[in-house]
Each structure stands twice: as structure tokens, then as C-alpha cells.
Amino acid sequence: MPLIVDAHADIAYNMLKYGRDYTRSVQETRQLETGSEALSDNEDALLGWPEYQRGQVAVIFSTLFALPARWSTGANKLQVYKTFDEAHKHCHEQLLTYHRMTDSDPDKFRLIASARDLDLILDHWQNPSPESGHPVGMVVLMEGAEGIRSLTELEEWYELGVRLIGPAWVGTRYCGGWREPGPLTIEGRKLLSAMADYNFTLDLSHMDEQSAVEALDIYRGPVVGTHGNCLSLMPNSNSNRHFSDRILEGIIERDGVVGVVPYNPYLKVGWTVGKNKREEVPLRRVADHLDHICQIAGDALHAGIGSDFDGGFGLQSVPPEIDTVADLQNLVSLLQARGYSETDIANILGGNWIARLKRDLPK
């Protein structure tokens, strides 16, 4: 099986908001959360360390994410912010959570802050699997930049291991975002200029088209889209959450990667969770989006996976061929049927993200 890199996982958010333990198996988590708030908010879990082992998921982009209070609908207000100070507090707490979990259990999870860290993880996975399994590498991604109260804080975030920043979730003071469109603001342009000084990777996911286009023009550092699907395959979606061909072309021109999300509403316009709905969105729809990116690029070097699993949805909202993250390996046969070579498939499932990390992480 090829190694998988999953470019989006809200690990710390779920740990701190719902008490999830990602050293457990998916089945253990599901049993423990039966009838719980986590289940009603997030559906049945898809992520767990044993499933990472079974699916050869060697690296994940582990997010820092705080929920704006104006978009909070549940009773659980943990990890919800009203002020920039609160956003900073939550993101910092999540980052320290990653440090604690990797310090306390390095056989299961390890932070990746440099190309050397990445090489050590990959070397471990290339060896025959020991009884203890392989450590999963965690690259830290800040999703929504309102935890950055001032540009002087970028140095601290960098020193603590943050390597990618997405300025938006919904709209922020930096730019327009999902459901709240708009351009880059003056503060947003200053943020991008300061980010480039540290060679942070810019994540265009959740940015509105107008702000993403400008960011592609002005940002000097590496650019990717960790988790977003193709707008041209979602006609009449009326959502700014998907990547237009214009944005896909811009990321490809910058030699970036786009991670496709196996989430039913991002694969079929109008899909909503409910009875007898799961089978309506086959996994081949994910292959459609991967193929579209490859067709635009003219190669298989810019498509990847950004599952966003456990990010507000779970088992009930993914294609029926997926029971856990390990089942992303089912994409192999779908891509083979489309004529993709073994090398192409290995690149799509993980190699493309690995190549960019090796290029963009500090040595």
C-alpha cells in the first residue's frame, strides 16, 4: 500500500472540546461516544491511531482551530471565541496539546517541524512494521488566523512548530472567507508579507475567491490548498467553499498541492445527512475531483488528500466505501481503473505532499 498523507485533521480541537483520545481505535471512540454530544455535533468518528497504522497514514496536517462565536450553535462553548485574545488562547492551548501528546507518546505521534523530522518519520515507515507500530507525523496548520493578534507573534508560532497558515475559515479581519466573502484587507496583506519572511506555507482553503486570487498574486512563499474540492464539478452549489479552476491553476502554477475532501456535501450538490442517503455518493466522486486537478495540471503531481475527517462530520457523511480513515486506500483501485500508474497513485495519496514538505520545511 502507498503511504498516505492527510492534509487536514482537527485533532486537538476534538481532544479539548469533546475529550476524544486519538490513541484509541475508531470503534472504541464510537462505543464511548454513543448518545453523546460529540456524536450529535461530529457524527461517528473516522480517525484513530490503529486506523492510521492499518491505512498507512504516515503524516497528518494537525490543525489549530477555534470556532467564531457567531457560528457556534451548540451548547458546548469550549474552543469558541468572541475576541482575538480568546482565539489566541485556544490556538495556543491546542498547539501545546500537540507538544504534550508527542512528548508523552512519541511512539504514536511526533511533531514534524523540519525536513529532518519528516525524513525520520518516513524512514520509520519504510522499515518492516514493528509490533509497536509507526509514529504518525504531525505538521501543524493554523486554520483561521485570528489567533495571531499581532504580526510580532509570528516568530513565536513558528518557533513552536506552526508551518502552514490559512488566514480564513469564515471571514476574518484578514480576508473574506467561507460564507462571508470579501477581499484581502490591509491587515491581510501585511500578514502575508510577514508570513513570507518565515516561509510559512499559505493555505488558500476557506478563503473567498477574491482574496485567494490576490493572495496568489502577492504571496512570496509556498501556496497550497489543504482541503477543498473542484467548483467546476459542483455546478449550482452556490458556495464559495470550493476551488474554481482559476484558483486550481494558480496553485498548480506555484507548484502547490490541492487536498480533496471525501465529504458528501462537497461531492454532490444538495446532499444532506439523513436516512438512506449515504449510498448516494460513491467514492468514485472523490476520484473525479482528483482526476480534474490532474487534468488541469497535465500530470499527477498536484493532487492529494485533505480529508477533514472528524471536522464537524463523520461516518454518516462520507462515501459508503469509507468506514475509517484507513479506507482511503480504496482510492487505489479507482485510480488504477482510470489508467493512473502505481507511481501516480503513490504521489496522489501521499507523495505530492511529501515532496512539498521536503521542499518547504526548514532543513
Beta strands, then each sheet from edge to edge (+ up, - down):
strand 1: 4-9
strand 2: 57-64
strand 3: 67-68
strand 4: 80-81
strand 5: 109-111
strand 6: 136-143
strand 7: 162-166
strand 8: 175-177
strand 9: 180-184
strand 10: 201-203
strand 11: 223-224
strand 12: 258-260
strand 13: 303-305
sheet 1: 1+ 2+ 6+ 5+
sheet 2: 1+ 2+ 6+ 7+ 10+ 11+
sheet 3: 3+ 4+
sheet 4: 8+ 9-
sheet 5: 12+ 13+
end
